[in-house]
Every structure is written in structure tokens, then in C-alpha cells.
Amino acid sequence: MKKLAMLACLLAGATQLFAQQDTTQNTRLSISSYLEAYYLRDFNNPLGNTRPGFVYSHNRTNEVNINLALLKAAYETTNTRANLALGVGTYMNANYGAEPGVLKNIYEANAGIRISKKHNLWIDAGIFSSHLGFESAIGKDNWTVTRSIFADNSPYFETGAKISYTSASGKLFLSGLILNGWQRIQRVDGSSLPAFGHQLVYKPTDKWTINSGSFIGSDKADSVRQMRYFHNLYAIYQMNEKLGITFGFDIGAEQEAKGSSKYNAWYTPVLIARYATTEKFSLTARGEYYNDKHGVIVSTTTDQGFQTFGYSLNADYAILPNVLWRTELRNLTNKDAIFLDRTNKLVKNSVTAVTALTVSF
């Protein structure tokens, strides 16, 4: 708690400093916060209260907990911008476990400068939300309570630098990135190779969003380096105010061993449809499949590896404009038995129910 209090003091000091700078420009400073409390029931009722290792969001079972509590300061002028956000909760514990000390609580910390007077061209550096995927750690921004296997097993955050361009019409966004690794703040000890990525977002109309993103690099030390190549593709079609559809497809490949010409591949499609019956109530259905039989991302030690189908049904009710109550029923089925039941026996199925309350202000 002392470390978190020190971080909060630093955040407050930083916002005051930014507010005193650049008074000749159009300056905007905003403070926001977000909290998501949840209860998840695993009907296998395992002895342990932690979800399987491939679940990184809402990963505690049979107890009330906080997935993410977030405090953020955002500063922006015509030519500069900065973000600093501190977080706690089970999401932070699961995703930042490899980071040392107070880095475990830094959700976001970055700064940028505009490098063109005529164009919306920026260079930013620091810790960012990932450029891969359509789901984020902030639950209210997603159509479902829990994240897809698709999202839980690709980076939620990244550290590095990027150059980005947004067209005058806002229809095209391009960025190139140099990164410390696959969901890393600090680079892996013994690794000297940076990772690289790109993102292209195209919005031909108000109804369509099409995204392409990539990662090229390694998440291992030089002595055992295995190159990883990954591509994320998704499209969002908002047919009207009531109905929206999202389709995503991830595919990746990693060397079997250092210097090998053979690669192990994985892929995952996901389809989500959301229907708003009223301004306050909506229903969402999701179908997904994740194939990683060689255990590149999800290791199971079973004969057929991780080959999992999933489907879920989600209901949201907006109690207030900034308060959202959500429920979800979800089923996951793997080819081999990988889920634990109460007797520590492995079974093929996992059924969960979760309810969550989100507040933002």
C-alpha cells in the first residue's frame, strides 16, 4: 500500500507540473477513474480459486474481487500529450507478475510529441495499451464481461516507441512500433533484440472499422531465441444503433528451436454479435475457437494440446450513464481434459457464470 500511495503522489505531482507547462497552447488536463468488481462461479468447483493459466482477466473464482481499479491523468496540447495511469486488481496481478517492484502497478505511462505542423504525425514513447486486438482491460469498453481467449493470450500492454499518422478525414490510422517484447515493460534478461510491429486502421464509413496489426520478435534470451511472427486482423460492423458484429482472426508462428527452419503455428477466430434492445439493455453472443496444439502460447502437456471451442451469452444493463451491471454465462470445451474439478480430476468442459459492476468517473 505504501508503494501505491507513493505512485499516486507522483501522479498528482505530474499532473500539476503538466498543468503549469505550455500555457500558450490549447491545453487540456483530465483526471478519470474506473473500477470493476466481479463475482465468478466455476461450476467445476475446483479446490483452487484461480482460473486456468490461459485466463488473465477475471481469473479468480468463487469469490468477490476487483478485476481492475484505475486512476488516470491525461494531458494534451496542440503539439504534446502524455498519459499516466495506475492500477490494482486481479487483472494487474495476472498480467504484470513478471515486472519488478512498482512497475506492477503501472497500467499506462507515455508521452508524445507532434512532429509535423501540417499533418497529424506523432512520436510517442512509454507504456501503452496493446495495438493488437479489439478488446482492452477496461471492461465497459468491451461487448462481453470476460475477454475472449483471443485477447487473453495476446498482449494487453506493450512498452516501446511508435510513430503514428492519422489522416485529416480520420478514416485512416497508421503506426510503426519498436517494442521491448511480447507484453513486457522490462525486456527479458539476456535478450538484445527489440521487437517490431505495425497497425493499420481503416474506417471507410461510419459503420465499418477494419484493423490489421502485427508483431515480429522474440520473448526469450538470445541464447535460446525463437523468432515469433504474429498477425491480428479484425473487422467491426455497426449495422445500426441496435446491432453490431465483430469478427477477429489471429494467426502466429514461432520457431521450434533457435535457428530452426521449422515453425509451430497457432490460430484463433472469434465472432461476436451485440444487440441493444433499448438504450439501457443489450445482449451479446460470442463464439470462439483457439488452436494451439503445439503449446506455443498455451501449454497443456496433453496429446492434442490446446484446441478449445467456446461460446458465451452476455447481458448488460446501464443503471446510470457511468454505472454498468453485467452478467455472462460461458462454456469452454477442449479436445483433451485440461480443467480441474473438485476432486482434482481433469475434465474437458468448463462452465462459468460471472456478474460484474463497473463504475467510471
C-alpha positions in Angstrom: 0.0 0.0 0.0 2.9 2.4 0.7 4.2 1.8 -2.9 0.8 2.5 -4.3 0.4 5.7 -2.2 3.8 6.9 -3.5 2.7 6.2 -7.1 -0.5 8.2 -6.5 1.5 11.1 -5.2 3.8 11.0 -8.2 0.7 11.0 -10.5 -0.7 14.0 -8.7 2.6 15.9 -8.9 3.0 15.1 -12.6 -0.5 16.4 -13.4 0.2 19.7 -11.5 3.5 20.1 -13.4 1.9 19.4 -16.8 -0.8 21.9 -16.0 1.8 24.6 -15.4 3.5 24.0 -18.7 2.8 25.2 -22.2 0.2 27.8 -21.2 0.4 29.4 -24.7 -1.2 26.3 -26.3 -4.7 24.8 -26.2 -4.2 22.8 -23.0 -6.4 20.1 -21.7 -5.9 18.1 -18.5 -8.3 15.4 -17.4 -8.5 13.0 -14.5 -10.6 9.9 -14.7 -11.1 6.6 -12.8 -12.6 3.2 -13.4 -13.5 0.3 -11.1 -14.8 -3.1 -11.9 -15.9 -5.5 -9.2 -17.0 -9.1 -10.1 -18.0 -12.5 -8.8 -17.3 -15.5 -11.0 -18.6 -19.0 -10.3 -16.8 -22.0 -11.8 -19.3 -24.9 -11.9 -16.4 -27.4 -11.8 -15.8 -26.1 -8.3 -12.0 -26.7 -8.3 -10.2 -26.7 -5.0 -8.1 -23.7 -6.1 -9.7 -20.3 -6.6 -7.6 -19.3 -9.7 -8.8 -19.9 -13.2 -6.6 -21.9 -15.6 -3.3 -20.3 -16.7 -4.6 -19.1 -20.1 -7.2 -16.8 -18.3 -5.7 -13.4 -17.3 -8.8 -11.3 -16.8 -11.5 -12.1 -14.2 -9.3 -15.0 -13.2 -10.4 -15.6 -9.6 -13.3 -17.9 -8.9 -15.9 -18.3 -6.2 -15.1 -15.0 -4.5 -16.0 -11.3 -4.9 -12.9 -9.4 -6.2 -11.7 -6.4 -8.1 -10.7 -7.1 -11.7 -9.3 -3.5 -12.3 -9.3 -0.3 -10.3 -7.7 2.5 -12.3 -6.7 6.2 -11.8 -5.6 8.1 -14.9 -4.3 11.5 -15.7 -4.2 12.6 -19.4 -2.6 15.8 -20.6 -2.8 17.2 -24.1 -1.9 20.4 -26.0 -1.7 21.0 -29.7 1.8 19.5 -30.0 2.3 17.4 -26.9 0.5 14.7 -25.0 1.0 12.4 -22.0 -0.9 9.7 -20.1 -0.2 8.2 -16.7 -2.5 5.5 -15.2 -2.1 3.4 -12.1 -4.0 0.2 -11.5 -4.7 -2.6 -9.0 -6.8 -5.7 -9.1 -6.6 -9.3 -10.2 -6.0 -8.2 -13.8 -2.9 -6.4 -12.8 -1.7 -9.3 -10.6 -2.1 -11.8 -13.5 -0.6 -9.7 -16.3 2.2 -7.8 -14.6 3.5 -10.7 -12.5 6.9 -10.7 -14.4 7.5 -7.0 -13.7 9.6 -5.8 -10.7 8.5 -3.5 -7.9 6.2 -0.6 -8.6 6.1 -1.4 -12.3 3.5 -4.0 -11.4 1.0 -1.1 -10.9 1.7 1.0 -13.9 -1.2 0.5 -16.3 -0.1 3.2 -18.7 2.8 5.8 -18.8 3.7 7.5 -22.1 4.4 10.8 -23.7 4.3 12.1 -27.2 5.2 15.0 -29.5 3.7 16.1 -32.8 6.4 16.3 -35.4 4.5 17.9 -38.3 2.7 21.2 -38.4 0.7 20.2 -41.4 -0.1 16.6 -40.6 -1.3 14.6 -37.6 2.0 12.9 -37.2 3.2 11.9 -33.7 6.1 10.1 -32.0 5.2 8.5 -28.6 7.2 6.5 -26.1 6.5 4.6 -22.9 4.0 2.0 -21.7 0.8 1.7 -23.9 -2.3 -0.4 -24.3 -1.5 -3.0 -26.9 -2.0 -2.3 -30.6 -3.2 -5.9 -31.1 -6.8 -6.8 -30.8 -10.2 -5.2 -30.2 -10.6 -6.0 -26.5 -9.0 -4.0 -23.7 -8.5 -4.4 -20.0 -11.3 -1.8 -19.3 -14.4 -3.9 -19.2 -17.0 -1.3 -20.0 -15.4 -0.7 -23.4 -15.9 -4.4 -24.4 -19.1 -6.1 -25.5 -18.6 -9.1 -23.1 -17.7 -9.3 -19.4 -14.8 -11.7 -19.8 -12.2 -11.4 -22.5 -12.0 -13.8 -25.4 -9.2 -16.5 -25.4 -8.2 -14.4 -28.4 -7.5 -11.4 -26.2 -6.3 -13.1 -23.0 -3.4 -14.8 -25.0 -2.1 -11.8 -26.9 -0.6 -8.7 -25.3 -2.8 -6.4 -23.3 0.0 -3.8 -23.0 3.4 -3.0 -24.5 6.4 -0.8 -23.9 8.5 1.0 -26.6 8.1 3.8 -29.1 5.9 4.4 -32.1 5.4 6.8 -34.9 1.7 7.3 -35.9 -0.3 9.1 -38.5 -4.0 9.9 -38.7 -5.5 11.2 -41.9 -7.3 14.5 -42.0 -10.6 12.7 -42.5 -10.0 10.4 -39.6 -10.6 7.4 -41.8 -7.0 6.1 -41.8 -4.6 5.4 -39.0 -1.1 4.0 -39.5 1.7 3.3 -36.9 5.0 1.5 -36.7 6.3 0.3 -33.4 9.6 -0.8 -31.8 8.9 -2.8 -28.6 10.6 -4.4 -25.6 8.9 -7.7 -26.3 5.7 -9.6 -26.1 3.7 -7.9 -23.3 6.8 -6.6 -21.4 7.8 -3.5 -19.6 11.3 -4.7 -18.9 13.0 -6.7 -21.7 13.8 -10.3 -20.9 17.2 -10.7 -19.3 19.8 -11.8 -21.9 17.7 -10.5 -24.8 19.3 -7.9 -27.1 16.7 -8.0 -29.9 13.9 -5.5 -29.9 10.5 -6.4 -31.3 8.7 -4.7 -34.1 5.0 -4.2 -35.1 2.6 -2.2 -37.2 -1.0 -1.2 -37.0 -3.4 -0.1 -39.8 -6.9 1.0 -39.0 -9.3 1.9 -41.9 -12.8 3.3 -41.4 -14.3 3.5 -44.9 -17.7 4.5 -43.4 -19.2 5.2 -40.0 -20.4 1.6 -39.9 -17.1 -0.2 -40.6 -13.7 -0.5 -38.8 -11.1 -2.7 -40.3 -7.8 -3.3 -38.4 -4.5 -5.1 -39.2 -1.7 -5.4 -36.6 1.5 -7.4 -36.3 4.3 -8.5 -34.0 7.8 -9.7 -35.0 10.3 -10.6 -32.3 11.2 -13.0 -29.6 10.3 -13.3 -25.9 13.3 -15.3 -24.9 17.0 -14.6 -24.2 19.5 -14.6 -27.1 20.9 -18.0 -26.1 17.6 -19.7 -26.8 15.9 -17.2 -29.1 12.9 -18.4 -31.1 11.5 -15.9 -33.5 7.8 -15.2 -33.3 5.6 -13.8 -36.1 2.1 -12.8 -35.3 -0.8 -11.1 -37.1 -4.1 -9.8 -35.8 -7.0 -9.0 -38.0 -10.4 -7.8 -37.1 -13.5 -6.0 -38.5 -16.3 -4.3 -36.7 -19.6 -3.7 -38.5 -22.1 -1.4 -36.7 -25.1 -2.1 -38.8 -27.3 0.4 -36.9 -27.8 1.7 -33.4 -29.0 -1.7 -32.2 -26.9 -4.3 -34.0 -23.1 -4.7 -34.2 -20.9 -7.6 -35.3 -17.2 -8.1 -34.7 -15.1 -10.7 -36.4 -11.4 -11.4 -35.4 -8.7 -13.7 -36.5 -5.2 -14.2 -35.0 -2.5 -16.3 -36.5 1.1 -16.8 -35.3 4.1 -18.9 -35.8 7.2 -19.5 -33.7 10.5 -21.4 -34.4 10.6 -24.9 -32.9 14.1 -24.1 -31.7 16.8 -21.4 -32.1 17.9 -21.3 -35.7 15.3 -23.9 -36.8 13.6 -23.6 -40.2 10.5 -25.4 -38.7 7.7 -23.4 -37.0 4.9 -24.2 -34.7 1.7 -22.3 -35.6 -1.4 -21.3 -33.7 -4.6 -19.5 -34.8 -7.9 -18.3 -33.3 -11.1 -17.0 -34.9 -13.8 -15.2 -32.9 -17.3 -13.9 -33.8 -19.3 -11.6 -31.5 -22.7 -10.1 -32.1 -24.3 -7.4 -29.9 -27.9 -6.3 -29.9 -29.2 -3.4 -27.9 -32.9 -3.9 -27.2 -33.1 -0.5 -25.5 -30.8 2.4 -24.7 -30.0 0.7 -21.3 -30.2 -3.0 -22.1 -28.2 -5.2 -24.6 -27.5 -8.9 -25.3 -24.2 -10.2 -26.7 -23.4 -13.7 -28.1 -19.8 -14.9 -28.7 -18.4 -17.9 -30.4 -14.6 -18.7 -30.5 -12.0 -21.3 -31.2 -8.4 -21.4 -30.2 -6.0 -23.9 -31.8 -2.5 -24.2 -30.3 -1.8 -27.9 -30.4 2.0 -27.4 -30.1 1.6 -25.3 -26.9 3.4 -22.1 -28.1 1.1 -19.8 -26.2 -1.0 -22.2 -24.1 0.9 -25.2 -22.8 -1.2 -28.2 -21.6 1.2 -31.2 -21.8 -1.6 -33.2 -23.3 -1.5 -35.2 -26.6 -3.7 -32.8 -28.6 -2.6 -29.6 -26.8 -4.9 -26.6 -26.5 -7.8 -26.9 -29.0 -10.7 -25.2 -27.4 -14.2 -24.1 -28.5 -16.0 -21.5 -26.5 -19.4 -19.8 -26.5 -21.0 -17.3 -24.2 -24.1 -15.2 -23.7 -23.8 -11.7 -22.1 -26.5 -9.3 -20.7 -25.7 -5.6 -19.9 -27.9 -3.1 -18.1 -26.9 0.6 -17.7 -28.1 1.5 -14.2 -26.7 5.1 -14.7 -24.7 6.6 -17.6 -21.5 5.7 -15.7 -22.7 2.5 -13.9 -23.0 -0.7 -15.8 -24.2 -4.1 -14.4 -23.2 -7.1 -16.5 -23.7 -10.9 -16.4 -22.3 -13.7 -18.5 -22.7 -17.4 -18.9 -19.7 -19.1 -20.7 -18.7 -22.6 -21.8 -15.3 -23.8 -22.9 -14.6 -27.3 -24.3 -11.1 -28.6 -25.0 -10.3 -31.8 -27.0 -8.3 -33.2 -24.1 -9.2 -32.9 -20.4 -7.4 -29.9 -19.0 -9.9 -28.4 -16.5 -9.8 -29.4 -12.8 -13.0 -30.4 -10.9 -13.5 -30.6 -7.1 -11.8 -34.0 -6.9 -8.7 -32.7 -8.9 -9.8 -34.9 -11.8 -9.2 -33.4 -15.3 -12.3 -32.8 -17.4 -12.9 -31.4 -20.9 -15.6 -28.8 -20.0 -15.6 -25.6 -18.1 -18.8 -23.7 -17.4 -18.7 -20.4 -15.6 -21.1 -17.6 -14.7 -19.9 -14.1 -13.8 -21.5 -10.9 -12.8 -19.7 -7.6 -12.7 -20.4 -4.0 -11.7 -18.4 -1.2 -13.4 -18.2 2.4 -12.3 -16.4 5.2 -14.2 -16.0 8.8 -13.2 
